[in-house]
Amino acid sequence: MKRTGRRPTLGAVVRPARGAAVVEMAVVAPLLLMIVFGIIEFGWVFMVRQTMVTAAREGARVAALQGTSEGDISTRVSDYMQPAGLTSYTLSVTRATQQDPTETVQITIPYSQITLLGEFFGPTNFNITATSSMRKEGA
């Protein structure tokens, strides 16, 4: 049997959905951007924390040597912190005693000083801390 009439075109079969892609993008884009910026923020904080751990370890390594001063320790810590742009930190050194022959170096930075996005992902009223201890040489 022969068909007569027009064949349906692709445009007639698929209903046009004008603006649907724009609406979908308007819904998905903020979520996608929030996830991307969250990953960037987490990566940045992770890098800062690793820099602090390395600086604390190097500071403790210097502190463990005989005859080093707090200035020597501060200089070594600063040598690791400044290249990363970290200048507003608190350095705490606990020197060895006869009862406890370990040297402890602690570095603290307020999260509000290192965040890239401010309070977008929540409060920033806490500190990031790195601590390292080493036994005093010759003790």
C-alpha positions, 0 to 999 in steps of 0.5 A: 500500500502506498502512503500519501502525504508528507513525511514527518520531519525531525522538527515535528517529531521532537517538540521544541523546548525553547529556553529549557537549556537556559533554565537547566543551566540557571539551576545547575551553574550555581551548584557547579560553581560552588563545587568548583570553588569549594575544591579550590578552597580545600586545595588552598587550605590543604597546601597552607596546612602542608606548608605549616607542617613542613615549617614546624618540622624544620623549626623543630629540627633546628630547635633540636640542635645544641646552641640554637636560639629562638631567633634561629628557629623563627628564621627557619620557620619564616624561610618556609612560610614566606614563599607561600605568602604566609606572614601572619602566623603565631610561632610558639616554641617549647624548649627542652627541660631535664624532665622533658628533653623534646623541643616543640614548635607550633605554628598557628594561623587564623583561618580568616587570614588564609581563606580565599572566599571569606565566609562563603562556605561558613564561619572562619573563626577557627585556627589552623595549627601545625605542631612538630616535636623532636628530641634535643640532641645530646640530651 
